Amino acid sequence: MNADQAAVRQAIAANAQAELVRELQAAHLIIRNMLGLLSVNQKFVLAERNARDGVDGDGITRAFEREAVIKRAGGVA
């Protein structure tokens, strides 16, 4: 692989990372918006289902975990 090919590969990887961060940021906002619309009972059901499916974390939507990943990847949570 020459220098030009390496640069292209690096640019592709950087673009993919930026795209993933944007999608994760959008998902973070969508989840926050959704939580604002749920009743207390609906939030309880959501928490139960997340626990059942093994995707529970610190809070019912893993917001803190998601924020940490976004920040580590260079985004703004």
C-alpha positions in Angstrom: 0.0 0.0 0.0 1.4 3.4 -0.9 1.0 6.7 0.9 -2.0 7.8 -1.2 -3.8 4.5 -0.6 -3.1 4.8 3.1 -4.5 8.4 3.1 -7.7 7.3 1.3 -8.2 4.4 3.8 -7.7 6.8 6.7 -10.2 9.3 5.3 -12.7 6.5 4.7 -12.3 5.4 8.3 -12.6 8.9 9.7 -15.8 9.5 7.6 -17.3 6.2 8.9 -16.5 7.2 12.5 -18.0 10.6 12.0 -21.2 9.1 10.5 -21.5 6.6 13.4 -21.1 9.5 15.9 -23.8 11.5 14.2 -26.2 8.5 14.2 -25.5 7.8 17.9 -26.1 11.5 18.7 -29.4 11.4 16.8 -30.5 8.2 18.5 -29.6 9.8 21.9 -31.9 12.7 21.2 -34.7 10.5 19.8 -34.6 8.4 23.0 -34.7 11.5 25.2 -37.7 12.8 23.2 -39.4 9.5 23.5 -38.9 9.4 27.3 -40.5 12.8 27.6 -43.7 11.3 26.1 -43.9 8.2 28.1 -46.0 7.9 31.3 -44.4 6.6 34.5 -46.0 3.2 33.9 -44.7 3.1 30.3 -41.2 3.9 31.6 -41.5 1.0 34.1 -42.5 -1.4 31.3 -39.6 -0.1 29.2 -37.2 -0.7 32.0 -38.5 -4.2 32.6 -38.2 -5.1 28.9 -34.7 -3.7 28.7 -33.7 -5.8 31.7 -35.3 -8.9 30.2 -33.4 -8.4 27.0 -30.1 -7.7 28.7 -29.7 -4.1 27.6 -30.3 -2.4 30.8 -27.7 -0.2 32.3 -27.4 2.9 34.5 -30.9 4.1 33.9 -33.6 2.7 31.7 -32.1 3.9 28.4 -28.3 3.5 29.0 -28.0 7.3 28.5 -24.9 7.6 30.6 -23.2 4.8 28.7 -24.2 6.3 25.4 -23.0 9.8 26.4 -19.6 8.4 27.4 -19.2 6.6 24.1 -20.2 9.7 22.1 -17.7 11.9 24.1 -14.9 9.3 23.6 -15.6 9.3 19.9 -15.3 13.1 19.7 -19.0 14.0 19.6 -21.1 16.1 21.9 -23.8 14.3 23.9 
